[in-house]
Amino acid sequence: MDEKIVDASEILESINLCVANLPDLIIDYPNAKQYARELIGQASELGIFINEETKEKYLRHIDNLES
C-alpha cells in the first residue's frame, strides 16, 4: 500500500512555519538553521510547491539570522 503520511501542502506549511519561527527556534535548538536549510533543500528536490524565488528568499532569511 502506498499511503502518504503527509501531503505536499502540509510540508509546505511546515516550511513556512519553520522559517517564520526560526528566530525563536535557534534559541533552544542551535542546529535549527541547519535543519531549516535541509528542509528547504529536500522540499525543493522532491518538487514540493516552493519556487526558486521563495527558496532563495528563505535561505537569505536564514543567512541573515547568522549576522
C-alpha positions as CSV (number, residue, x, y, z in Angstrom):
1,M,0.0,0.0,0.0
2,D,1.4,3.4,-0.9
3,E,-0.1,5.7,1.7
4,K,1.3,9.2,2.3
5,I,1.8,10.3,5.9
6,V,1.7,13.9,4.9
7,D,0.9,15.6,1.6
8,A,2.8,18.4,-0.2
9,S,0.6,21.2,1.2
10,E,1.4,20.1,4.8
11,I,5.1,20.0,4.0
12,L,4.9,23.5,2.5
13,E,3.1,24.7,5.6
14,S,5.8,23.2,7.8
15,I,8.5,25.0,5.8
16,N,6.6,28.3,6.1
17,L,6.2,27.9,9.9
18,C,9.8,26.8,10.3
19,V,11.1,29.9,8.5
20,A,8.7,32.2,10.3
21,N,9.6,30.9,13.8
22,L,13.3,30.4,13.2
23,P,14.4,33.4,15.3
24,D,12.8,31.8,18.3
25,L,13.8,28.2,17.4
26,I,17.5,29.0,17.3
27,I,17.4,30.0,20.9
28,D,16.5,26.5,22.0
29,Y,17.9,24.5,19.1
30,P,21.3,25.6,18.0
31,N,21.1,23.5,14.8
32,A,17.7,24.9,13.8
33,K,19.3,26.9,10.9
34,Q,20.9,23.8,9.5
35,Y,17.7,21.8,9.8
36,A,15.8,24.6,8.1
37,R,18.2,24.6,5.2
38,E,17.9,20.9,4.9
39,L,14.1,21.0,5.0
40,I,14.1,23.6,2.2
41,G,16.6,21.7,0.1
42,Q,14.7,18.4,0.5
43,A,11.4,20.0,-0.4
44,S,12.9,21.6,-3.5
45,E,14.4,18.2,-4.6
46,L,11.1,16.5,-4.0
47,G,9.3,19.0,-6.1
48,I,7.2,20.4,-3.3
49,F,5.5,23.6,-4.3
50,I,8.3,26.0,-3.5
51,N,9.6,28.1,-6.3
52,E,13.2,29.2,-6.7
53,E,12.4,32.8,-5.7
54,T,10.8,31.7,-2.5
55,K,13.6,29.2,-1.8
56,E,16.2,31.9,-2.2
57,K,14.3,34.3,-0.1
58,Y,14.0,31.8,2.7
59,L,17.7,30.9,2.5
60,R,18.6,34.6,2.7
61,H,16.4,35.0,5.7
62,I,18.3,32.1,7.4
63,D,21.7,33.6,6.4
64,N,20.6,37.0,7.9
65,L,19.9,35.3,11.2
66,E,23.6,34.4,11.4
67,S,24.6,38.1,11.4
